[in-house]
């Protein structure tokens, strides 16, 4: 089940678009970028929990929190990777 959730999350365009938007800006302080990515991951995780619940998946509190945690971690990792890659690409 968890492999399905992670692989489904990686295919979700919301992850890539939002992480790219917040990770792209090198002018923004790293702390602010991290705050944006954490908030975006949390909101995205809540949306995914709501979607799974709408498909009659019976999720308990722990499962819902795990989905949210996976989304937060993925958002931060992808956004930080994009930021780091852009910084290396620019040569700064």
TORSE-153965 format. One record per residue (C-alpha): chain; x, y, z negated; residue in one letter. Coordinates in Angstrom, 1 decimal. Each point is the difference from the previous one (the first is absolute). Layout:
A, X, Y, Z, A
...
END
This chain:
A, 0.0, 0.0, 0.0, X
A, 2.7, 2.5, -0.9, X
A, 1.9, -0.6, 3.2, X
A, -3.2, 0.9, 1.8, X
A, -0.3, 3.2, -2.0, X
A, 3.6, 1.0, 0.6, X
A, -0.1, -0.9, 3.7, X
A, -3.3, 1.8, 0.4, X
A, 1.4, 3.0, -1.7, X
A, 3.0, 0.1, 2.3, X
A, -2.3, 0.0, 3.0, X
A, -2.1, 2.8, -1.3, X
A, 0.7, 3.2, 2.0, X
A, -0.8, 2.2, -3.1, X
A, 3.2, -1.2, -1.6, X
A, 2.2, 0.9, 3.0, X
A, -1.6, 3.3, 0.8, X
A, -0.2, 1.4, -3.6, X
A, 3.5, -1.3, -0.9, X
A, 1.4, 1.6, 3.1, X
A, -1.7, 3.3, -0.7, X
A, 1.3, 0.2, -3.6, X
A, 3.3, -1.6, 0.7, X
A, 0.9, 2.1, 3.0, X
A, 0.4, 3.4, -1.6, X
A, 3.6, 0.3, -1.2, X
A, -0.6, 3.6, -1.1, X
A, -2.3, -1.2, -2.8, X
A, 1.7, -1.0, -3.2, X
A, 0.4, -3.8, -0.5, X
A, -2.0, 0.2, -3.3, X
A, -3.0, 1.6, 1.7, X
A, 0.2, -2.5, 2.9, X
A, 0.0, -2.8, -2.6, X
A, -3.0, 1.5, -1.7, X
A, -1.9, 0.2, 3.3, X
A, 0.9, -3.6, 0.9, X
A, -1.1, -1.3, -3.4, X
A, -3.3, 1.9, 0.2, X
A, -0.6, -1.1, 3.6, X
A, 0.8, -3.6, -0.9, X
A, -2.4, 0.1, -2.9, X
A, -2.8, 1.4, 2.1, X
A, 0.7, -2.4, 2.8, X
A, -0.1, -2.9, -2.5, X
A, -3.3, 1.1, -1.3, X
A, -1.4, 0.1, 3.5, X
A, 1.2, -3.5, 0.7, X
A, -1.6, -1.3, -3.2, X
A, -3.2, 1.7, 1.0, X
A, 0.2, -1.6, 3.4, X
A, 0.7, -3.5, -1.4, X
A, -2.9, 0.5, -2.4, X
A, -2.3, 1.0, 2.8, X
A, 0.7, -3.4, 1.7, X
A, -1.3, -1.7, -3.1, X
A, 3.5, -1.0, -1.3, X
A, -0.3, -0.5, -3.7, X
A, 3.0, 1.9, -1.4, X
A, 0.6, 0.2, -3.7, X
A, 1.8, 3.0, -1.6, X
A, 3.4, -1.6, 0.1, X
A, -0.3, -0.9, 3.7, X
A, -1.2, 3.5, 0.8, X
A, 3.0, 1.5, -1.8, X
A, 2.4, -2.3, 1.8, X
A, -1.4, 1.1, 3.3, X
A, 0.4, 3.6, -1.0, X
A, 3.6, -0.7, -1.2, X
A, 0.9, -1.7, 3.3, X
A, -1.4, 3.0, 1.9, X
A, 2.0, 2.5, -2.2, X
A, 3.2, -1.9, 0.4, X
A, -0.4, -0.4, 3.8, X
A, -0.8, 3.7, 0.4, X
A, 3.0, 1.1, -2.0, X
A, 2.4, -2.5, 1.7, X
A, -1.2, 0.9, 3.6, X
A, 0.0, 3.7, -0.7, X
A, 3.5, -0.1, -1.7, X
A, 1.3, -2.1, 2.9, X
A, -1.3, 2.5, 2.5, X
A, 1.5, 2.9, -1.9, X
A, 3.4, -1.7, -0.4, X
A, 0.0, -1.0, 3.7, X
A, -0.8, 3.5, 1.1, X
A, 2.7, 1.4, -2.3, X
A, 2.6, -2.4, 1.5, X
A, -1.2, 0.8, 3.5, X
A, 0.4, 3.7, -0.6, X
A, 3.4, -0.5, -1.5, X
A, -0.7, 1.7, -3.3, X
END
